[in-house]
């Protein structure tokens, strides 16, 4: 689901931040034929030494993406009805296995909560497991409506300190923590996930603070090691990434942070992700 109320400086899915559809250019596939500029009904495509650019007034009609002979242009954000989306996700059910199901993420999926609710209702009618990936930044009523149809919540808690949270995400964490407290008091299954970002969320103090909130009230608290695989996404969007060139976390540090979580009241903390092989 496109659209997100946060603006995390380390965001690994920058294509999902804006709610509207947009066109991305993949330079490695482009042959410079210029067909896209010729067929654009808005006359909104330009070229220079840096590649293909779409104008701000681009309405993402998709004409250029359909006509591009090498698929160097891709439309990000496709409109579906709930019924049509369900047909898309359910067609691979045979490959899920007994533990598979549907996970809705974003962006922030709860910004389109009515559609998520309708989709999850269809899933439950067919016995399909549902999971909601959320940053927790929405009104309580939204989560109350989704709770009966959500088998598990994948709930992000990023930073304990509110000033730091505002600095790195452009939003306060107060609503996020309030919703977590409410959700943890229900019978919901919850997996908390914290991205471990070098120089931002990877401090002892942050993990200590979050451990005091998470404790053992959830099934699992996953400390997700930073990765830099999204750099190409920023390049395609023509945006700078604050963490360009940042290296991976080290295994020893991830183990230290996990131990800190254990020592501060959360025995369910584990870590995941690739780590640096050398210093």
C-alpha positions as CSV (number, residue, x, y, z in Angstrom):
1,X,0.0,0.0,0.0
2,X,1.5,3.3,-1.0
3,X,1.7,6.3,1.3
4,X,3.4,6.7,4.7
5,X,3.0,9.3,7.5
6,X,6.6,8.8,8.5
7,X,9.7,10.0,6.7
8,X,12.4,7.7,8.0
9,X,15.8,8.8,6.8
10,X,16.9,5.2,6.3
11,X,13.7,4.1,4.5
12,X,14.2,1.0,2.4
13,X,11.1,1.4,0.4
14,X,11.2,5.0,-0.8
15,X,8.9,4.2,-3.7
16,X,6.1,3.6,-1.3
17,X,6.3,6.9,0.6
18,X,4.2,9.0,-1.7
19,X,0.6,7.9,-2.0
20,X,0.2,8.6,-5.7
21,X,1.5,6.5,-8.5
22,X,4.7,7.4,-10.3
23,X,7.1,6.2,-13.0
24,X,10.6,5.0,-12.3
25,X,13.4,4.9,-14.8
26,X,15.9,2.0,-14.9
27,X,19.0,3.3,-16.6
28,X,20.7,0.0,-17.0
29,X,17.9,-1.1,-19.3
30,X,17.5,2.1,-21.3
31,X,18.7,2.2,-24.9
32,X,17.9,5.9,-25.4
33,X,15.4,5.4,-28.2
34,X,13.2,8.3,-27.0
35,X,9.9,6.5,-27.7
36,X,8.7,7.3,-24.2
37,X,9.0,11.1,-24.9
38,X,7.2,10.7,-28.2
39,X,4.2,8.7,-26.8
40,X,3.7,10.7,-23.6
41,X,0.3,12.4,-23.9
42,X,1.3,15.0,-21.3
43,X,4.6,15.8,-23.0
44,X,6.1,15.4,-19.6
45,X,9.3,13.4,-20.4
46,X,12.7,15.0,-20.8
47,X,16.2,13.7,-21.4
48,X,19.7,14.8,-20.4
49,X,23.0,13.2,-19.5
50,X,21.6,11.9,-16.3
51,X,18.8,10.0,-18.1
52,X,15.0,10.1,-18.4
53,X,13.0,12.5,-16.2
54,X,9.2,12.7,-15.7
55,X,7.7,16.1,-15.0
56,X,5.9,16.9,-11.7
57,X,2.6,17.1,-13.6
58,X,3.0,13.4,-14.8
59,X,-0.3,11.7,-14.1
60,X,1.2,8.2,-14.2
61,X,-1.1,7.1,-17.0
62,X,1.4,4.3,-17.8
63,X,1.6,5.0,-21.6
64,X,5.4,5.3,-21.5
65,X,5.8,2.1,-19.5
66,X,3.7,0.1,-21.9
67,X,5.5,1.4,-25.0
68,X,9.1,1.2,-23.7
69,X,10.7,-1.7,-25.7
70,X,13.2,-2.6,-23.0
71,X,10.9,-2.1,-19.9
72,X,13.3,0.6,-18.7
73,X,10.2,2.5,-17.3
74,X,8.1,1.0,-14.6
75,X,4.8,2.2,-13.1
76,X,4.9,2.1,-9.3
77,X,1.5,2.1,-7.7
78,X,-1.4,0.3,-9.4
79,X,-5.0,0.9,-8.5
80,X,-7.0,-2.2,-7.6
81,X,-10.5,-2.9,-6.4
82,X,-10.5,-5.1,-3.3
83,X,-12.0,-8.0,-5.3
84,X,-9.3,-7.7,-8.0
85,X,-6.5,-7.5,-5.5
86,X,-7.8,-10.6,-3.7
87,X,-7.7,-12.5,-7.0
88,X,-4.1,-11.5,-7.4
89,X,-2.9,-12.6,-3.9
90,X,-5.0,-15.8,-3.7
91,X,-3.8,-17.3,-7.0
92,X,-0.5,-18.4,-5.4
93,X,-2.2,-20.1,-2.4
94,X,-1.1,-23.5,-3.5
95,X,2.6,-22.5,-3.0
96,X,2.2,-20.9,0.5
97,X,2.3,-24.1,2.5
98,X,0.4,-24.7,5.7
99,X,1.9,-21.6,7.4
100,X,1.4,-19.1,4.5
101,X,-1.0,-16.3,4.1
102,X,-1.4,-12.7,3.2
103,X,0.8,-9.9,4.6
104,X,-0.2,-6.3,3.9
105,X,2.5,-3.7,4.2
106,X,3.6,-0.3,2.7
107,X,4.3,2.5,3.1
108,X,1.8,2.4,6.0
109,X,-1.0,0.1,5.1
110,X,-3.4,1.5,7.7
111,X,-3.6,4.8,5.7
112,X,-5.9,2.7,3.4
113,X,-7.4,0.8,6.3
114,X,-10.9,0.4,4.9
115,X,-9.5,-1.5,1.9
116,X,-7.3,-3.5,4.2
117,X,-10.3,-4.4,6.3
118,X,-12.3,-5.5,3.3
119,X,-9.4,-7.5,2.0
120,X,-8.8,-9.2,5.4
121,X,-12.5,-10.0,5.7
122,X,-12.4,-11.8,2.4
123,X,-9.2,-13.7,3.5
124,X,-10.9,-14.8,6.8
125,X,-13.9,-16.0,4.8
126,X,-11.6,-18.3,2.9
127,X,-9.5,-19.3,5.9
128,X,-6.5,-17.3,4.8
129,X,-4.0,-16.2,7.5
130,X,-3.6,-12.4,7.7
131,X,-0.7,-10.3,8.9
132,X,-0.5,-6.5,9.1
133,X,2.9,-4.7,8.9
134,X,2.5,-1.3,10.6
135,X,4.4,1.6,12.1
136,X,1.5,2.1,14.5
137,X,0.9,5.7,13.4
138,X,-2.8,6.0,13.1
139,X,-5.9,6.5,15.2
140,X,-6.8,3.8,17.8
141,X,-10.2,3.2,16.1
142,X,-8.4,2.0,13.0
143,X,-6.6,-0.8,14.9
144,X,-9.8,-1.6,16.8
145,X,-11.5,-2.2,13.5
146,X,-8.7,-4.4,12.1
147,X,-8.0,-6.4,15.2
148,X,-10.8,-9.1,14.7
149,X,-9.5,-9.9,11.2
150,X,-5.7,-9.7,11.7
151,X,-4.0,-12.9,12.8
152,X,-0.7,-11.2,13.6
153,X,0.6,-7.6,13.8
154,X,4.2,-6.9,12.7
155,X,4.6,-3.7,14.7
156,X,7.6,-1.3,14.2
157,X,9.2,0.4,17.2
158,X,12.1,2.4,16.0
159,X,13.3,4.9,18.7
160,X,12.5,5.3,22.3
161,X,13.5,9.0,22.7
162,X,10.8,11.2,21.2
163,X,13.2,13.9,20.0
164,X,15.3,11.4,18.2
165,X,12.1,9.9,16.7
166,X,11.1,13.3,15.4
167,X,14.6,13.9,14.1
168,X,14.8,10.6,12.1
169,X,11.1,10.1,11.1
170,X,9.6,13.6,11.2
171,X,6.9,12.4,13.6
172,X,6.5,11.9,17.4
173,X,6.5,8.4,18.7
174,X,3.7,9.1,21.3
175,X,0.8,7.9,19.2
176,X,2.8,4.8,18.2
177,X,3.5,3.9,21.8
178,X,-0.1,4.6,22.9
179,X,-1.4,2.2,20.2
180,X,1.2,-0.4,21.1
181,X,0.2,-0.2,24.8
182,X,-3.4,-0.8,23.8
183,X,-2.6,-3.6,21.4
184,X,-0.4,-5.4,23.9
185,X,-3.3,-5.4,26.3
186,X,-5.5,-7.3,23.9
187,X,-5.2,-10.9,22.8
188,X,-3.5,-9.9,19.6
189,X,-0.4,-11.8,18.4
190,X,2.4,-9.3,18.0
191,X,5.9,-9.4,16.6
192,X,7.8,-6.2,17.2
193,X,10.5,-5.2,14.8
194,X,13.2,-2.6,15.3
195,X,15.5,-1.6,12.4
196,X,19.1,-1.4,13.7
197,X,20.4,1.6,11.9
198,X,24.1,2.7,12.3
199,X,24.3,6.0,14.1
200,X,20.6,6.2,14.7
201,X,18.8,3.4,16.4
202,X,21.8,1.2,17.3
203,X,22.6,2.7,20.7
204,X,22.5,0.9,24.1
205,X,20.1,3.6,25.4
206,X,17.6,3.0,22.6
207,X,17.5,-0.7,23.1
208,X,17.2,-0.3,26.9
209,X,14.3,2.1,26.5
210,X,12.5,0.0,24.0
211,X,13.0,-3.2,26.1
212,X,11.2,-1.5,29.0
213,X,8.2,-1.0,26.7
214,X,8.2,-4.3,24.8
215,X,9.2,-6.6,27.7
216,X,7.8,-10.1,27.2
217,X,4.3,-8.9,26.1
218,X,4.8,-10.0,22.5
219,X,5.8,-13.3,20.8
220,X,9.0,-11.9,19.4
221,X,11.0,-8.8,19.2
222,X,13.2,-8.8,16.1
223,X,16.2,-6.5,15.9
224,X,16.7,-6.2,12.1
225,X,20.2,-5.4,11.0
226,X,20.6,-2.5,8.6
227,X,21.2,-3.3,4.9
228,X,22.1,-1.1,2.0
229,X,20.3,-3.0,-0.8
230,X,17.9,-0.1,-1.4
231,X,20.5,2.3,-2.8
232,X,19.4,1.4,-6.4
233,X,15.8,2.5,-5.5
234,X,17.0,6.0,-4.6
235,X,19.0,6.2,-7.8
236,X,15.9,5.3,-9.8
237,X,13.9,7.9,-8.0
238,X,16.6,10.5,-8.5
239,X,16.9,11.0,-4.7
240,X,19.8,11.2,-2.3
241,X,19.9,8.7,0.5
242,X,21.2,9.8,3.9
243,X,22.8,6.4,4.4
244,X,24.5,6.0,1.1
245,X,27.8,4.2,1.6
246,X,27.0,3.1,5.2
247,X,28.3,-0.3,6.0
248,X,26.5,-3.3,7.5
249,X,26.2,-3.9,11.2
250,X,28.7,-6.4,12.8
251,X,27.5,-9.7,14.2
252,X,29.2,-8.9,17.6
253,X,27.3,-5.6,17.9
254,X,23.9,-7.3,17.0
255,X,24.6,-9.9,19.7
256,X,25.4,-7.1,22.2
257,X,22.2,-5.3,21.5
258,X,20.2,-8.5,21.8
259,X,21.8,-9.2,25.1
260,X,21.0,-5.6,26.3
261,X,17.4,-6.3,25.4
262,X,17.4,-9.5,27.4
263,X,19.0,-7.8,30.4
264,X,16.4,-5.1,30.4
265,X,13.3,-7.2,30.5
266,X,12.8,-8.6,27.1
267,X,13.7,-12.3,26.8
268,X,11.9,-12.6,23.4
269,X,14.4,-10.4,21.6
270,X,16.3,-11.9,18.7
271,X,18.3,-10.4,15.8
272,X,18.2,-11.1,12.1
273,X,19.8,-10.0,8.9
274,X,23.2,-10.0,7.1
275,X,26.2,-8.6,8.9
276,X,29.6,-7.4,7.9
277,X,32.2,-10.1,7.2
278,X,35.2,-7.9,8.2
279,X,35.9,-4.5,9.8
